[in-house]
Amino acid sequence: MPYTLSAIREQVTQYRGSRVFYRAANGRRKAEARQGVIIEAYPSLFTLYVESQNSTVSFSYADILTKEVELRLMPADE
């Protein structure tokens, strides 16, 4: 993954509409791992639609940079 905020923003924008797997740290020992679709990429954050929760979540690009959030593209056949 890229190491600057602008490079991360470009990557997320490029994959808008793609299915991703994300893992987000929710505290000291808790982590949330789900699948979602990148809905929109704004200048300071991006949103994912999570089908299992029927809701949207948002993360900042700094979350990826600081490794609070990990994103992985899902294969197209799943």
C-alpha positions as CSV (number, residue, x, y, z in Angstrom):
1,M,0.0,0.0,0.0
2,P,1.2,3.6,-0.7
3,Y,2.8,5.5,2.1
4,T,1.4,9.0,1.6
5,L,-2.1,10.3,2.2
6,S,-2.4,11.5,-1.4
7,A,-1.3,8.2,-2.8
8,I,-3.7,6.3,-0.5
9,R,-6.5,8.7,-1.6
10,E,-5.8,8.0,-5.2
11,Q,-5.8,4.2,-4.7
12,V,-9.1,4.3,-2.8
13,T,-10.7,6.5,-5.5
14,Q,-9.4,4.2,-8.2
15,Y,-11.2,1.2,-6.6
16,R,-14.5,3.0,-5.9
17,G,-17.3,0.5,-6.4
18,S,-15.1,-2.5,-5.7
19,R,-15.7,-5.1,-3.0
20,V,-13.1,-5.0,-0.2
21,F,-12.3,-6.9,3.0
22,Y,-11.5,-4.5,5.9
23,R,-10.1,-5.0,9.3
24,A,-10.5,-2.1,11.7
25,A,-9.0,-1.7,15.2
26,N,-11.7,-0.9,17.7
27,G,-9.7,-0.7,20.8
28,R,-6.8,-2.3,22.5
29,R,-7.6,-5.9,21.7
30,K,-10.7,-5.7,19.6
31,A,-10.9,-5.7,15.8
32,E,-13.8,-5.6,13.4
33,A,-13.4,-7.6,10.2
34,R,-16.0,-7.4,7.4
35,Q,-16.6,-7.1,3.7
36,G,-17.9,-4.0,2.1
37,V,-18.1,-2.0,-1.1
38,I,-16.2,1.4,-1.4
39,I,-19.1,3.8,-2.0
40,E,-17.5,7.2,-2.1
41,A,-14.0,8.8,-1.7
42,Y,-14.1,12.3,-0.3
43,P,-11.1,14.6,0.2
44,S,-10.5,13.5,3.9
45,L,-12.4,10.2,4.2
46,F,-14.0,7.4,2.3
47,T,-17.2,5.4,3.0
48,L,-17.9,1.7,2.7
49,Y,-21.3,-0.1,2.5
50,V,-21.4,-3.1,4.7
51,E,-24.0,-5.6,3.5
52,S,-24.0,-7.8,6.6
53,Q,-24.9,-4.7,8.8
54,N,-26.9,-3.0,6.1
55,S,-25.1,0.3,6.9
56,T,-22.3,2.5,5.9
57,V,-19.0,3.1,7.8
58,S,-16.4,5.8,7.1
59,F,-12.7,5.9,7.6
60,S,-10.1,8.5,7.1
61,Y,-7.1,8.0,4.9
62,A,-4.9,8.5,7.9
63,D,-6.4,5.4,9.4
64,I,-4.9,3.4,6.6
65,L,-1.6,5.2,6.9
66,T,-1.4,4.5,10.7
67,K,-2.5,0.9,10.1
68,E,-5.7,1.3,12.2
69,V,-7.6,0.1,9.1
70,E,-6.4,-2.6,6.7
71,L,-8.0,-2.9,3.2
72,R,-7.7,-5.8,0.8
73,L,-9.5,-6.1,-2.6
74,M,-11.7,-9.1,-2.9
75,P,-11.5,-11.2,-6.1
76,A,-14.1,-10.3,-8.7
77,D,-15.6,-13.8,-8.7
78,E,-16.8,-13.7,-5.0
